[in-house]
Amino acid sequence: MKRLAVIGAGNWGTALAVMAARKGHEVTLWSRNDEVVAGIKASRVNHLYLDGVIIPDGVTATNELGVAVTDSKLIILAAPSHAIRDLLNQIAPSLRDDAILISATKGIEIASGMRMSEVVHDVLGGSFHNRFVCLSGPSFADEVVAGYPTAIVAASSGKTERELVQRELSFANLRIYANDDLVGTELGGSIKNIMAIAAGMVAGLGFGTNTVAALITRGLAEMSRLALRQGARLETMMGLAGLGDLVLTCTGALSRNRRVGFELGKGTAIDEITSSMRGVAEGIKTTAAVHKLGTRLGVEMPITEQVQAVLYDHKAAGDAASELMARPLRDEA
């Protein structure tokens, strides 16, 4: 048994806390939302983000960051990407010297274009080079806690650290594979959210499965181009953190990013969509970050460009789809 902290009590953070407690760990779950903390203490349920799931007694809820991370060997970062830098600055004084940071955040910092591992290095320094692990792959929180078989990836440059996370968080229905391709795993988990918005848009426009299949396939090519330019390996993009997560997020009814795209396809304004959502759709901010990164690196990313135009330039989803189909013909490879 290890003492473990989860920073962020959204649906995925809460699900990871539940799974870690089922594994036998002592878990502290932090939320800035007093209503979430009070609800868990009173009824053992996170009614706002994972309603209907009983949270084991091994999980203690708190709104005090220092309490959550003090003496915790494993710290799971499950907050939105735009909040990670501030949270790292707050928890830094309370971190154990041997603490391992586990990112369950699938996003890129919009201002800097940094992946979460780069944000950690920027805030905490190089001592966390090997002690940073990215947890990613096709995983809806509701299905994981319901006991559905799920496979994800723990990626880190530290072999001992990734294997520790693999061992300590794997459970009967949660199988974790390990790899050392941190760049590919982080980018795959982030860029797939943009493609999910695009997939939702074509569904909202009323197009069929032909269109969605084409979108997923070309989306994989697009995210792979950027990831490989950054030093990722192709097999990672074809694995759980790439293709696996892409398929799930583009087709699953539980995908928040797909839901955002679906409403955009129907003509709903983005502000109206986000104001009605309880959780964060990481793909909205990630689109701006990836578009900026792709432009800087000179990587062709036509789907990302069109999603960017719909989200930030008020372009109609139908016009974006037509423009993609009107691009010059070319070889597939």
PyMOL commands that set and color helices and strands:
alter all, ss='L'
color gray80, all
select helices_A, chain A and resi 11-23+34-43+65-69+81-94+116-124+126-128+141-145+159-169+182-204+209-229+234-237+240-251+256-265+270-275+282-297+302-312+317-325
alter helices_A, ss='H'
color red, helices_A
select strands_A, chain A and resi 3-7+26-30+59-62+74-77+100-103+132-136+150-155+174-179
alter strands_A, ss='S'
color yellow, strands_A
deselect
rebuild
show_as cartoon
